[in-house]
Amino acid sequence: MGKTTGFIEYTRQKEAYVPVPERVKHYKEFVLVLENEKAKTQAARCMNCGTPFCMTGCPVNNIIPDWNDLVYTADFRNALDTLHSTNNFPEFTGRVCPAPCEAACTLNVNNDPVGIKSIENFIVEKGWENGWILPQPAAVATGKKVAIVGSGPAGLAAAQQLVRAGHEVTVFEKNDRPGGLLRYGIPGFKLNKEVVDRRLQQLTAEGVRFRTGVCVASTKGTTVTNLAKETISPDELKAQFDAVLLTGGSELPRDLPVPGRELKGIHFAMEFLPQQNRVDAGDKVKNQLLATGKNVVVIGGGDTGSDCVGTSNRHGAESVAQFELLPQPPETENKPLVWPYWPTKLRTSSSHEEGCARDWSVATKRFEGSGGKVEKLIACRLEWKDGKMQEIPNSEFEMKADLVLLAMGFVSPVGSVVEAFGVDKDARGNAKATTDGDGCYKTSVAKVFAAGDMRRGQSLVVWAIREGRQAAREVDLFLMGASDLPR
């Protein structure tokens, strides 16, 4: 359990950040991995409580008390093996996960929780540093072929599990590089793409084949995106492979249908963010959306909106403001009421700390401009009455806006992919598949499975990894009649 009295003796050890004036000059990661002694001290705070709620708070059910104890005793190699037993890519979650495990930590009842996320990242980086993370090709090939559509965290986790089970795995990706959301959705200053590439190299060495620039669509020769160079139909996939797993992201953004929406300078966040990732990778992006010298307004208070804030600051925006429709949450959660569940409270990201005017209970009523270009937005303030959101009379105000970024979440996966396979959809437009009982992750179409955002809707990277792992087991079970892959 680490040190018996560690949770009494030691305070939470936070990862150090590169100072704001320095880090906004580049797009590289700025969070520093814990040093050995700080990691051991933080792990010593783990209480080894009778019921480790941190494990149930974690979607992949990381065996957190065990690897905390191993870090405390400096057995970093076994800590890595324990970590990998439940999570294929702890360096992803150790960087971008909001850490629901920490919210569920028993120490969080009346103290600061153990820095589980920082310890996780420490362990896996120690593994890469010492050369402990190597390809694990299957000893025996099954002769079965699996197609995975989408190379985000769900697709990659499933691919690794299935190729290690001996199956021949091909991952199809419409973009020019694999990685999905990890590659083109998350800014480099939060997740360096070299971190993604080293895992892709491991998967390739294990036998996973990546086919990029390929769009899966119903009509041969017709692509649903200008990113793809090649089209393959669902019928071809089903004919060529013994099983197909759909793991695409939830990519259809929520729009803001108000007057003036057609003005130039109003864009979805996922038009803006991937362009910078491409530039970071050395690509030439024609007419790149830049916030340089502009008054930027980000509409939407979640992680995607925060990423827009951080990117705009690095572009050199004149000003950055972020609006949220909902009321401002409390600075501290009501722990006796919500623990061990994920609490609603005010969260200030590293991007907000770099410079951003935040406002809550704000609704955008219209955009205005001249020459077809947005120049300002007209908004109003909101209040809740009788369980409904209502405009406060005479609360209209205007704000300069040369660039408006819509970051209000995602509605569903790209409908054309789901419809192309002819699978049943749920009420939200996701591929319909259960996670309980017989036929887990199976869709209504024979030998076609679905997992991750494609099945559950917009969610976290850690949930995508969980579903990719679980779906891989169900695919293996479907192909072989039995499976040794973990559930």
C-alpha positions as CSV (number, residue, x, y, z in Angstrom):
1,M,0.0,0.0,0.0
2,G,2.9,2.3,-0.4
3,K,3.8,3.8,3.0
4,T,1.4,3.1,5.8
5,T,1.2,6.7,6.9
6,G,2.1,8.2,3.5
7,F,-1.3,9.8,3.0
8,I,-0.9,11.6,6.3
9,E,2.7,12.7,5.8
10,Y,2.9,13.7,2.2
11,T,0.9,16.2,0.1
12,R,-0.1,15.8,-3.5
13,Q,2.9,16.1,-5.9
14,K,1.9,17.9,-9.1
15,E,3.7,17.7,-12.4
16,A,5.6,20.8,-13.3
17,Y,4.7,23.0,-16.3
18,V,6.9,25.0,-18.5
19,P,6.1,28.7,-17.8
20,V,3.4,30.3,-19.9
21,P,5.5,32.9,-21.6
22,E,7.8,30.2,-22.9
23,R,5.3,27.5,-23.8
24,V,3.0,29.7,-25.9
25,K,5.8,30.1,-28.3
26,H,5.6,26.5,-29.6
27,Y,3.3,23.6,-30.0
28,K,5.2,21.0,-28.1
29,E,4.3,19.4,-24.8
30,F,5.0,21.5,-21.7
31,V,4.0,19.1,-18.8
32,L,7.2,17.6,-17.2
33,V,7.1,14.0,-16.2
34,L,7.6,13.3,-12.5
35,E,11.1,12.6,-11.3
36,N,11.7,9.2,-9.5
37,E,11.6,10.5,-5.9
38,K,8.5,12.6,-6.5
39,A,6.7,9.7,-8.2
40,K,7.6,7.4,-5.2
41,T,6.4,10.0,-2.7
42,Q,3.2,10.5,-4.6
43,A,2.6,6.7,-4.8
44,A,3.3,6.5,-1.0
45,R,0.1,8.4,-0.5
46,C,-2.0,5.5,-1.8
47,M,-4.1,4.1,1.1
48,N,-4.7,0.6,-0.3
49,C,-8.3,1.2,1.0
50,G,-10.5,-1.9,1.4
51,T,-12.6,-0.9,-1.6
52,P,-10.4,0.9,-4.2
53,F,-13.0,3.1,-5.8
54,C,-10.3,4.5,-8.1
55,M,-10.4,1.2,-10.0
56,T,-14.1,1.4,-10.6
57,G,-13.8,5.1,-11.4
58,C,-11.4,4.2,-14.2
59,P,-13.1,3.0,-17.4
60,V,-10.3,0.5,-18.1
61,N,-10.3,-0.6,-14.4
62,N,-6.6,0.1,-14.0
63,I,-5.1,-1.9,-11.0
64,I,-4.1,1.4,-9.4
65,P,-3.2,0.3,-5.8
66,D,-0.9,-2.4,-7.1
67,W,1.2,-0.2,-9.4
68,N,1.3,2.6,-6.8
69,D,2.9,0.1,-4.4
70,L,5.3,-1.0,-7.1
71,V,6.3,2.5,-7.8
72,Y,6.8,3.2,-4.1
73,T,9.2,0.3,-3.9
74,A,10.9,1.4,-7.2
75,D,9.9,-1.8,-9.0
76,F,9.1,0.1,-12.1
77,R,9.3,-2.8,-14.5
78,N,6.5,-4.7,-12.8
79,A,4.5,-1.5,-12.4
80,L,4.6,-1.2,-16.2
81,D,3.4,-4.8,-16.7
82,T,0.6,-4.2,-14.3
83,L,-0.4,-1.0,-16.0
84,H,-0.3,-2.6,-19.5
85,S,-2.5,-5.5,-18.3
86,T,-5.5,-3.2,-18.4
87,N,-4.5,-0.3,-20.7
88,N,-2.7,-0.6,-24.1
89,F,-1.8,3.1,-24.2
90,P,-1.2,4.6,-20.8
91,E,0.9,7.4,-22.3
92,F,-2.3,8.7,-24.0
93,T,-4.5,8.5,-20.9
94,G,-1.6,9.8,-18.8
95,R,-1.6,12.9,-20.9
96,V,-5.2,13.7,-21.9
97,C,-7.5,11.8,-19.6
98,P,-9.5,14.0,-17.1
99,A,-8.7,11.3,-14.5
100,P,-12.1,10.1,-13.1
101,C,-10.0,7.7,-11.0
102,E,-8.7,10.6,-9.0
103,A,-12.2,11.9,-8.4
104,A,-13.1,8.4,-7.0
105,C,-9.9,8.2,-4.9
106,T,-10.8,7.5,-1.2
107,L,-8.3,10.2,-0.1
108,N,-10.4,12.7,-2.1
109,V,-13.2,12.4,0.4
110,N,-11.5,15.0,2.6
111,N,-8.1,15.6,1.1
112,D,-6.3,16.0,-2.3
113,P,-6.5,12.7,-4.2
114,V,-3.4,10.7,-5.1
115,G,-1.9,12.0,-8.4
116,I,-2.8,8.8,-10.2
117,K,-2.6,10.3,-13.7
118,S,0.9,11.6,-13.2
119,I,2.1,8.3,-11.8
120,E,0.6,6.5,-14.8
121,N,2.5,8.7,-17.2
122,F,5.7,8.3,-15.1
123,I,5.5,4.5,-15.3
124,V,5.0,4.3,-19.1
125,E,7.6,6.9,-19.8
126,K,10.0,4.9,-17.6
127,G,9.2,1.9,-19.8
128,W,10.0,3.7,-23.0
129,E,13.2,5.2,-21.5
130,N,14.5,1.8,-20.5
131,G,13.5,-0.1,-23.7
132,W,11.0,-2.3,-21.9
133,I,8.1,-1.6,-24.4
134,L,8.7,-3.9,-27.3
135,P,6.6,-5.5,-30.0
136,Q,4.7,-8.7,-28.9
137,P,3.9,-10.6,-32.1
138,A,1.7,-13.6,-31.9
139,A,3.3,-17.0,-31.7
140,V,0.7,-18.7,-33.8
141,A,-1.4,-17.2,-36.7
142,T,-5.1,-18.1,-36.7
143,G,-5.6,-17.4,-40.4
144,K,-8.5,-15.1,-39.6
145,K,-8.7,-11.6,-41.1
146,V,-10.2,-8.6,-39.4
147,A,-10.9,-5.1,-40.8
148,I,-11.0,-2.2,-38.5
149,V,-12.5,1.1,-39.8
150,G,-11.0,4.0,-37.9
151,S,-7.6,4.4,-36.4
152,G,-8.4,6.4,-33.2
153,P,-7.8,5.0,-29.7
154,A,-10.6,2.4,-30.0
155,G,-9.4,1.1,-33.3
156,L,-5.8,1.0,-32.2
157,A,-6.6,-0.8,-28.9
158,A,-8.7,-3.4,-30.7
159,A,-6.0,-3.8,-33.4
160,Q,-3.3,-4.5,-30.9
161,Q,-5.4,-7.0,-28.9
162,L,-6.5,-8.9,-32.1
163,V,-3.1,-9.0,-33.7
164,R,-1.6,-10.4,-30.5
165,A,-4.3,-13.1,-30.6
166,G,-2.9,-14.2,-33.9
167,H,-5.4,-12.6,-36.3
168,E,-4.4,-10.7,-39.5
169,V,-5.5,-7.1,-38.8
170,T,-5.9,-4.3,-41.3
171,V,-6.9,-0.8,-40.1
172,F,-8.5,1.6,-42.6
173,E,-8.2,5.3,-42.1
174,K,-9.5,8.1,-44.3
175,N,-6.8,10.6,-43.3
176,D,-3.2,10.5,-44.6
177,R,-1.8,9.3,-41.3
178,P,-3.2,6.9,-38.7
179,G,-4.2,8.0,-35.2
180,G,-7.7,9.5,-35.6
181,L,-8.5,11.9,-32.8
182,L,-5.1,11.4,-31.3
183,R,-3.5,12.6,-34.5
184,Y,-5.7,15.4,-35.8
185,G,-8.1,16.2,-32.9
186,I,-5.8,16.8,-29.9
187,P,-3.2,19.6,-30.2
188,G,0.5,18.7,-30.1
189,F,1.0,20.7,-26.9
190,K,-1.3,18.2,-25.1
191,L,-0.2,15.1,-27.0
192,N,3.0,15.1,-28.9
193,K,2.6,13.1,-32.1
194,E,5.9,11.4,-31.6
195,V,4.2,9.7,-28.7
196,V,1.5,8.4,-31.1
197,D,4.1,7.4,-33.7
198,R,6.1,5.2,-31.4
199,R,3.0,3.1,-30.6
200,L,2.1,2.9,-34.2
201,Q,5.6,1.5,-34.9
202,Q,5.0,-1.1,-32.2
203,L,1.7,-2.1,-33.7
204,T,3.2,-2.3,-37.2
205,A,6.0,-4.5,-35.9
206,E,3.4,-6.8,-34.3
207,G,1.8,-7.2,-37.7
208,V,-1.0,-4.6,-37.9
209,R,-1.4,-3.2,-41.4
210,F,-2.5,0.4,-41.8
211,R,-4.2,1.6,-45.0
212,T,-4.5,5.3,-44.9
213,G,-6.3,7.6,-47.3
214,V,-9.1,5.1,-47.7
215,C,-12.7,6.0,-47.3
216,V,-15.3,3.4,-46.6
217,A,-18.4,4.3,-48.5
218,S,-21.3,2.7,-50.2
219,T,-20.5,3.8,-53.8
220,K,-17.3,2.7,-55.5
221,G,-15.3,5.6,-56.7
222,T,-17.2,8.2,-54.7
223,T,-15.6,9.5,-51.5
224,V,-17.5,11.3,-48.7
225,T,-14.4,13.3,-47.8
226,N,-11.8,15.1,-49.7
227,L,-9.2,13.6,-47.4
228,A,-9.3,10.1,-48.9
229,K,-7.6,9.0,-52.1
230,E,-9.3,5.6,-52.3
231,T,-12.7,4.3,-51.7
232,I,-13.7,0.8,-50.6
233,S,-17.3,-0.4,-50.1
234,P,-18.7,-2.2,-47.1
235,D,-19.5,-5.2,-49.3
236,E,-15.9,-5.5,-50.3
237,L,-14.7,-5.4,-46.7
238,K,-17.2,-8.1,-45.7
239,A,-16.2,-10.2,-48.6
240,Q,-12.4,-9.9,-47.9
241,F,-12.5,-10.2,-44.1
242,D,-13.9,-12.6,-41.5
243,A,-15.0,-9.7,-39.3
244,V,-15.3,-6.0,-39.5
245,L,-15.1,-3.6,-36.5
246,L,-16.3,0.0,-36.8
247,T,-14.4,2.3,-34.6
248,G,-14.7,5.7,-36.2
249,G,-15.1,8.9,-34.2
250,S,-18.2,10.9,-33.4
251,E,-17.4,13.6,-36.0
252,L,-20.7,15.4,-36.8
253,P,-20.4,18.7,-34.9
254,R,-23.3,20.4,-33.3
255,D,-24.1,23.6,-35.3
256,L,-25.4,27.0,-34.2
257,P,-28.3,27.9,-36.5
258,V,-28.6,31.6,-35.8
259,P,-28.8,34.6,-38.1
260,G,-25.4,35.4,-39.7
261,R,-24.1,31.9,-39.4
262,E,-23.2,32.0,-43.1
263,L,-20.7,34.8,-42.6
264,K,-17.0,34.0,-43.3
265,G,-14.9,33.6,-40.2
266,I,-17.3,31.2,-38.4
267,H,-15.9,27.7,-38.3
268,F,-16.3,24.4,-36.4
269,A,-13.4,23.6,-34.0
270,M,-12.5,20.6,-36.0
271,E,-11.9,22.7,-39.1
272,F,-9.4,24.8,-37.1
273,L,-7.5,22.3,-34.9
274,P,-6.5,19.7,-37.4
275,Q,-4.9,22.3,-39.7
276,Q,-2.4,23.2,-37.0
277,N,-1.6,19.6,-36.4
278,R,-0.9,19.2,-40.1
279,V,1.4,22.3,-40.1
280,D,3.2,20.9,-37.0
281,A,3.8,17.7,-39.0
282,G,5.4,19.7,-41.8
283,D,2.5,19.9,-44.2
284,K,1.6,22.9,-46.3
285,V,-2.0,23.9,-45.5
286,K,-3.5,26.3,-48.1
287,N,-5.5,29.2,-46.5
288,Q,-4.9,27.9,-43.0
289,L,-7.3,29.3,-40.4
290,L,-5.2,31.5,-38.2
291,A,-6.1,33.5,-35.1
292,T,-3.2,35.8,-35.5
293,G,-4.1,39.3,-34.5
294,K,-7.8,38.5,-34.3
295,N,-10.5,38.8,-31.7
296,V,-11.4,35.1,-31.2
297,V,-14.6,33.9,-29.6
298,V,-14.9,30.2,-28.7
299,I,-18.4,29.0,-28.2
300,G,-18.5,25.9,-26.0
301,G,-16.8,25.3,-22.6
302,G,-15.5,21.8,-22.9
303,D,-12.1,20.3,-23.8
304,T,-12.4,21.0,-27.5
305,G,-13.1,24.7,-26.7
306,S,-10.1,24.7,-24.4
307,D,-7.9,23.3,-27.2
308,C,-9.1,26.2,-29.4
309,V,-8.1,28.7,-26.7
310,G,-4.6,27.2,-26.4
311,T,-4.1,27.1,-30.2
312,S,-5.4,30.7,-30.6
313,N,-3.0,31.9,-28.0
314,R,-0.1,30.3,-29.8
315,H,-1.2,31.9,-33.1
316,G,-0.9,35.2,-31.4
317,A,-4.6,36.2,-31.1
318,E,-5.5,39.8,-30.1
319,S,-8.0,38.5,-27.6
320,V,-9.6,35.1,-26.8
321,A,-13.0,34.7,-25.1
322,Q,-14.9,31.5,-24.4
323,F,-18.7,31.3,-23.8
324,E,-20.6,28.5,-22.1
325,L,-24.4,28.1,-22.3
326,L,-24.6,26.5,-18.8
327,P,-24.2,28.4,-15.5
328,Q,-20.7,28.7,-13.9
329,P,-20.1,25.6,-11.8
330,P,-18.9,25.8,-8.2
331,E,-15.2,26.1,-7.5
332,T,-15.3,23.1,-5.2
333,E,-17.6,20.1,-5.5
334,N,-19.9,18.9,-2.7
335,K,-17.8,15.9,-1.9
336,P,-20.2,14.2,0.6
337,L,-22.9,14.4,-2.1
338,V,-21.1,13.3,-5.2
339,W,-18.0,11.2,-4.2
340,P,-16.9,8.8,-5.7
341,Y,-18.6,10.0,-8.9
342,W,-17.3,12.5,-11.4
343,P,-18.2,15.9,-9.9
344,T,-19.4,19.1,-11.5
345,K,-17.0,21.9,-10.6
346,L,-15.1,24.7,-12.2
347,R,-12.2,23.4,-14.1
348,T,-9.4,25.7,-15.3
349,S,-7.2,24.1,-18.0
350,S,-3.6,25.0,-18.8
351,S,-5.0,26.8,-21.9
352,H,-7.2,29.0,-19.8
353,E,-4.2,29.9,-17.7
354,E,-2.4,31.1,-20.8
355,G,-5.0,33.8,-21.3
356,C,-8.8,33.7,-21.9
357,A,-11.9,35.6,-20.8
358,R,-14.5,33.1,-19.8
359,D,-18.2,33.7,-19.4
360,W,-21.1,31.4,-18.5
361,S,-24.9,31.4,-19.0
362,V,-24.4,33.1,-22.4
363,A,-26.4,32.4,-25.5
364,T,-25.4,33.7,-29.0
365,K,-28.4,35.3,-30.7
366,R,-26.8,36.3,-34.0
367,F,-23.7,37.2,-35.9
368,E,-23.2,40.5,-37.7
369,G,-20.6,41.8,-40.1
370,S,-19.9,43.5,-43.4
371,G,-18.6,42.4,-46.8
372,G,-19.7,38.8,-45.9
373,K,-17.2,38.7,-43.0
374,V,-18.1,38.3,-39.3
375,E,-17.2,41.3,-37.2
376,K,-19.2,40.8,-34.0
377,L,-21.7,38.6,-32.2
378,I,-24.8,39.6,-30.3
379,A,-25.4,37.5,-27.2
380,C,-27.6,37.5,-24.1
381,R,-27.5,36.2,-20.6
382,L,-29.5,33.3,-19.4
383,E,-31.2,32.1,-16.2
384,W,-33.0,28.9,-15.2
385,K,-36.6,29.2,-14.3
386,D,-39.0,26.3,-13.6
387,G,-36.3,23.9,-15.0
388,K,-36.0,25.8,-18.3
389,M,-33.3,28.1,-19.6
390,Q,-34.6,31.6,-20.4
391,E,-33.2,34.8,-21.6
392,I,-32.8,37.6,-19.0
393,P,-34.7,40.6,-20.3
394,N,-32.5,43.5,-21.5
395,S,-29.3,41.5,-21.2
396,E,-28.1,41.7,-24.8
397,F,-24.5,42.6,-25.4
398,E,-22.1,42.5,-28.3
399,M,-18.6,41.4,-28.6
400,K,-15.9,41.9,-31.3
401,A,-15.4,38.7,-33.2
402,D,-13.0,38.3,-36.2
403,L,-12.9,34.5,-35.8
404,V,-15.7,32.4,-34.2
405,L,-15.0,28.8,-33.3
406,L,-17.9,26.4,-32.6
407,A,-16.9,23.8,-30.0
408,M,-20.3,22.6,-28.8
409,G,-19.7,18.9,-29.0
410,F,-20.5,16.3,-31.5
411,V,-23.9,14.8,-32.4
412,S,-23.0,11.4,-34.0
413,P,-20.6,9.6,-36.2
414,V,-20.4,10.3,-39.9
415,G,-23.8,9.1,-40.9
416,S,-22.7,7.9,-44.4
417,V,-20.4,5.2,-42.8
418,V,-23.0,3.8,-40.5
419,E,-25.6,3.9,-43.3
420,A,-23.2,2.4,-45.8
421,F,-23.0,-0.8,-43.7
422,G,-26.8,-0.8,-43.1
423,V,-26.5,-1.3,-39.4
424,D,-29.3,-0.2,-37.0
425,K,-28.8,3.1,-35.3
426,D,-29.8,4.2,-31.8
427,A,-31.8,7.4,-31.1
428,R,-28.6,9.5,-31.3
429,G,-27.5,8.2,-34.7
430,N,-24.7,5.9,-33.4
431,A,-24.2,2.3,-34.5
432,K,-26.5,0.3,-32.3
433,A,-24.8,-2.5,-30.3
434,T,-25.1,-3.7,-26.8
435,T,-22.3,-4.3,-24.2
436,D,-24.3,-6.7,-22.1
437,G,-25.2,-10.4,-22.5
438,D,-24.7,-12.4,-25.7
439,G,-23.5,-10.6,-28.8
440,C,-21.6,-7.8,-27.1
441,Y,-20.6,-5.1,-29.6
442,K,-22.3,-6.9,-32.5
443,T,-24.4,-4.7,-34.8
444,S,-27.5,-5.8,-36.7
445,V,-25.4,-6.8,-39.6
446,A,-23.7,-10.2,-39.6
447,K,-20.0,-10.2,-38.6
448,V,-20.0,-6.4,-38.2
449,F,-19.1,-5.0,-34.8
450,A,-18.9,-1.4,-33.4
451,A,-17.1,0.2,-30.5
452,G,-15.8,3.5,-29.2
453,D,-17.5,6.8,-30.2
454,M,-19.0,5.0,-33.2
455,R,-21.2,3.0,-30.7
456,R,-21.4,5.2,-27.5
457,G,-21.2,8.7,-29.0
458,Q,-18.7,11.4,-28.1
459,S,-16.6,10.3,-25.1
460,L,-13.2,10.1,-23.6
461,V,-10.0,8.5,-24.9
462,V,-10.0,6.1,-22.0
463,W,-13.6,4.9,-22.8
464,A,-12.5,4.4,-26.4
465,I,-9.6,2.2,-25.2
466,R,-11.9,0.2,-23.0
467,E,-14.4,-0.4,-25.7
468,G,-11.7,-1.3,-28.2
469,R,-10.3,-3.9,-25.9
470,Q,-13.7,-5.4,-25.0
471,A,-14.8,-5.4,-28.6
472,A,-11.6,-7.2,-29.6
473,R,-12.4,-10.0,-27.2
474,E,-15.9,-10.3,-28.7
475,V,-14.5,-10.4,-32.2
476,D,-12.0,-13.1,-31.1
477,L,-14.7,-15.1,-29.5
478,F,-16.8,-14.8,-32.7
479,L,-13.9,-16.0,-34.9
480,M,-12.5,-18.8,-32.7
481,G,-15.4,-19.8,-30.4
482,A,-13.3,-19.0,-27.3
483,S,-11.0,-16.2,-26.3
484,D,-8.2,-15.6,-23.8
485,L,-8.3,-11.9,-24.3
486,P,-9.3,-9.9,-21.2
487,R,-12.9,-8.7,-20.8
